[in-house]
Amino acid sequence: MVMLGHLGNAGAVSARNARLSNLLDVLRTPVADNALSAWGELGYDIAPWLGLDGNHRLEPYVRIDYMDSQFKPRPELFDNLASSAPSTRWAPATRSRGSQC
């Protein structure tokens, strides 16, 4: 089974989240426009192989899940990553005259 969701006003929700007070202690993250989920199960009745009568079923199964809460995000959703990345600055240590190590 596959489910695709779309939030038409994700930009407005993201803008409103950004204006939330820091005192609320909630996440103020942007919201994506699309979400995708897919899952499936496969099982088989092995009761007859084990000699159980027809009143019993034994069905081991396997399940696979996939969830992407930011499926195909709009480009401006992650525009701030480059500008907010921490920068590393390096300068050689200098020793003033007369100091000894």
Long-range contacts (C-beta under 8 A, 24 or more apart in sequence): 1-38, 1-39, 1-40, 2-36, 2-37, 2-38, 3-36, 3-37, 3-38, 4-34, 4-35, 4-36, 4-37, 4-71, 5-34, 5-35, 5-36, 5-37, 6-33, 6-34, 7-31, 7-32, 7-33, 7-34, 7-35, 8-33, 10-74, 11-74, 14-77, 30-77, 32-69, 32-70, 32-71, 32-73, 32-74, 32-77, 33-72, 33-73, 33-74, 34-70, 34-71, 34-72, 34-73, 35-67, 35-68, 35-69, 35-70, 35-71, 36-66, 36-67, 36-68, 36-71, 37-65, 37-66, 37-67, 37-68, 38-65, 38-66, 39-63, 39-64, 39-65, 39-66, 40-64
